């Protein structure tokens, strides 16, 4: 009897081991100059929503990061990241009050189904696509990059990139003022780099090449990432130029602006 049980137990242990290995393989680590942060990819598709099982559903392809909450900073990052993700849906006609990404998508599905009920013959569809990755980590700073595309009808949808700079120790989401000791000095330097890249002579109107900075004055973009070696500025569509111009990007070596950096 014992001899018969041995191979059965071995098979069970092998199966259990493989299953645990598969589960653990979802967990990745960000290794920088500090203790590694563990995270995993979270995915959402139409099949994950009850409303899509019994009715029309928009295209949904959402992948984002969740940090393993083994410390307070990771919990804070997850909370901030949920807010970042839900704000994407403020690019639709109505802003969302959803508390998390899944609730925001559920609202998106409801809006789409209401539209299809009102206009059943319309071929227009809704679409949401989100992807997220770790752009950089140092001992003090973690940067997430989020790319998204959202479509709710019309001539075209809207796609954009968002950076999020996190203090590794506290998990706090940092604003531009938190990244630079002298934001005005950095802005002056960035304007010179912008003029150089887009061939706008000093003293000439900043909008001379077709840009549309407010009041004809250079402004920093909403999105700034401070990585290990560079400071990256990204102007999304409509922020400083027309939709057709696409994304405008300025990448500055970190050593050129180190005097104004806090991180």
C-alpha positions in Angstrom: 0.0 0.0 0.0 2.8 2.4 1.0 4.6 1.7 -2.3 1.5 2.7 -4.3 1.2 5.9 -2.4 4.7 7.1 -3.0 4.3 8.0 -6.8 0.9 9.6 -6.0 2.4 11.8 -3.4 5.3 12.7 -5.7 3.0 13.7 -8.5 1.0 15.8 -6.0 4.1 17.6 -4.8 5.3 18.2 -8.3 1.9 19.7 -9.3 1.8 21.9 -6.2 5.4 23.1 -6.8 4.6 24.0 -10.5 1.5 25.8 -9.4 3.3 27.9 -6.8 6.1 28.6 -9.3 3.5 29.9 -11.8 1.9 32.2 -9.2 5.3 33.6 -8.1 6.3 34.2 -11.6 3.8 37.1 -11.8 5.8 38.9 -9.2 8.6 41.1 -10.5 11.1 43.3 -8.8 12.4 46.8 -9.5 16.1 46.8 -8.7 17.7 50.1 -8.3 20.1 51.5 -5.8 17.8 50.6 -3.0 15.9 47.6 -1.6 13.9 46.0 -4.4 10.2 46.8 -4.7 8.0 43.8 -5.7 5.2 44.3 -8.1 3.0 42.4 -10.6 1.0 43.2 -13.7 -2.8 43.5 -13.2 -4.9 43.0 -16.4 -8.5 43.8 -17.2 -10.4 42.6 -20.2 -14.1 42.5 -21.2 -14.5 39.1 -19.7 -13.7 40.5 -16.2 -16.9 42.6 -16.2 -20.4 41.2 -15.6 -22.0 43.9 -17.8 -20.0 42.6 -20.8 -21.4 39.0 -20.4 -24.9 39.9 -21.3 -24.6 43.0 -23.6 -22.5 45.1 -25.9 -19.1 45.9 -24.6 -16.4 48.4 -25.7 -12.8 47.3 -26.4 -10.9 47.0 -23.2 -7.2 46.2 -22.9 -5.9 47.4 -19.6 -2.6 46.4 -17.9 -1.2 48.3 -15.0 1.2 47.7 -12.0 0.4 46.9 -8.4 3.1 46.9 -5.8 3.2 44.1 -3.2 2.1 45.9 -0.1 4.8 44.7 2.2 5.5 48.2 3.4 3.7 51.5 3.8 5.4 53.2 0.9 4.1 50.5 -1.5 0.5 50.9 -0.2 0.8 54.6 -0.7 2.0 54.1 -4.3 -0.9 51.8 -5.1 -3.4 54.4 -3.8 -1.8 57.2 -5.8 -1.6 55.0 -8.9 -5.3 54.2 -8.7 -6.0 57.9 -8.8 -3.7 58.4 -11.8 -5.5 55.6 -13.7 -9.0 56.7 -13.0 -8.1 60.3 -14.1 -7.6 58.9 -17.6 -11.4 58.6 -17.9 -11.7 62.4 -17.3 -10.7 62.6 -21.0 -14.3 61.5 -21.9 -17.3 63.8 -22.1 -18.1 63.3 -18.4 -15.5 63.2 -15.6 -15.5 60.1 -13.4 -16.0 60.0 -9.6 -14.9 56.3 -9.5 -12.6 55.3 -6.6 -10.6 52.8 -8.6 -9.7 51.7 -12.1 -12.3 48.8 -12.2 -15.1 51.1 -11.2 -14.0 53.7 -13.8 -14.1 51.0 -16.5 -17.6 49.9 -15.3 -18.8 53.5 -15.8 -17.2 53.5 -19.3 -19.1 50.3 -20.2 -22.4 51.8 -18.9 -21.8 54.9 -21.0 -21.1 52.8 -24.1 -24.2 50.6 -23.5 -26.4 53.7 -23.1 -25.0 55.1 -26.3 -25.8 51.8 -28.2 -29.3 51.8 -26.8 -29.9 55.4 -27.9 -28.2 54.8 -31.3 -28.5 51.1 -32.1 -27.6 51.6 -35.8 -24.4 53.5 -35.1 -21.2 51.6 -35.9 -19.1 53.8 -33.6 -17.4 51.9 -30.8 -15.7 52.8 -27.6 -12.2 51.7 -26.7 -9.8 52.0 -23.8 -6.3 50.8 -23.8 -3.8 51.3 -20.9 -0.3 50.0 -20.4 2.1 50.8 -17.6 5.8 50.2 -16.9 8.6 51.2 -14.6 10.7 53.8 -16.4 13.4 54.3 -13.8 14.3 53.7 -10.1 17.1 55.2 -8.0 17.6 54.9 -4.2 15.3 57.9 -3.8 12.9 58.0 -6.8 10.7 55.6 -8.7 9.1 56.7 -12.0 6.1 55.0 -13.6 5.2 55.6 -17.2 1.6 55.2 -18.3 0.5 55.1 -21.9 -3.2 55.2 -22.8 -5.6 55.6 -25.7 -9.3 56.3 -25.2 -12.0 56.6 -27.9 -15.6 57.5 -27.5 -16.6 58.4 -31.1 -15.7 61.3 -33.3 -12.9 61.8 -35.8 -10.3 60.2 -33.6 -9.6 59.1 -30.0 -7.1 60.6 -27.6 -3.8 59.0 -26.7 -1.3 60.3 -24.2 1.6 59.5 -21.9 1.8 60.2 -18.2 4.8 60.1 -15.8 4.5 59.6 -12.1 7.5 60.3 -9.8 7.3 58.6 -6.4 9.5 59.1 -3.4 10.7 55.6 -2.6 10.8 56.1 1.2 7.4 57.6 1.7 5.5 56.5 -1.4 4.4 60.1 -2.0 3.5 61.2 -5.5 5.8 64.2 -6.3 4.8 67.3 -8.1 7.1 69.5 -10.1 7.9 71.7 -7.2 9.0 68.7 -5.2 11.5 67.7 -7.9 13.4 71.0 -8.3 14.9 73.3 -5.8 14.5 76.2 -8.3 11.7 75.5 -10.8 12.0 78.8 -12.5 15.7 78.4 -13.2 15.0 75.0 -14.6 12.2 76.3 -16.8 14.5 79.0 -18.2 17.1 76.3 -19.1 14.4 74.1 -20.6 13.1 76.9 -22.8 16.6 77.4 -24.2 16.8 73.6 -25.0 13.3 73.7 -26.5 14.2 76.7 -28.7 17.4 74.9 -29.8 15.6 71.7 -30.7 12.8 73.4 -32.6 15.0 76.1 -34.1 13.3 79.1 -32.5 15.8 81.9 -32.2 16.1 83.6 -28.8 14.0 86.7 -28.7 11.6 85.4 -31.3 8.0 84.5 -30.2 7.9 81.0 -28.7 4.9 80.2 -30.9 6.6 81.3 -34.1 6.8 77.7 -35.4 3.2 77.0 -34.9 3.1 76.1 -31.2 0.4 77.5 -29.0 1.8 78.2 -25.5 -0.6 80.3 -23.5 0.1 84.1 -23.7 3.1 83.4 -26.0 5.1 82.3 -23.0 7.0 79.1 -22.7 5.7 76.7 -20.0 6.8 73.3 -18.7 4.6 70.3 -19.6 2.4 68.4 -17.2 4.7 65.4 -17.6 8.2 65.5 -16.3 10.2 62.3 -15.4 13.5 62.4 -13.5 15.4 59.2 -14.4 18.8 58.0 -13.5 20.6 59.8 -16.3 18.0 62.2 -17.8 15.2 64.6 -17.2 12.4 63.9 -19.7 9.7 66.5 -20.7 6.7 65.3 -22.7 4.0 67.6 -24.1 1.0 65.5 -25.0 -1.3 66.3 -27.9 -3.0 69.7 -27.6 -0.7 70.8 -24.7 1.6 72.9 -26.8 0.8 72.0 -30.4 -2.0 70.6 -32.6 -3.1 67.0 -32.5 -1.4 66.4 -35.9 2.0 67.4 -34.3 1.7 64.5 -31.9 3.8 64.2 -28.8 6.6 66.7 -28.2 9.6 65.3 -26.3 12.6 67.0 -24.7 15.3 64.9 -23.1 18.0 66.7 -21.0 21.1 65.0 -19.6 20.8 65.1 -15.8 24.3 66.5 -15.3 23.3 69.7 -17.1 20.5 70.4 -14.6 21.9 68.7 -11.5 22.2 72.1 -9.6 18.4 72.4 -9.5 17.4 68.8 -8.8 16.3 67.5 -5.4 16.3 63.9 -6.5 
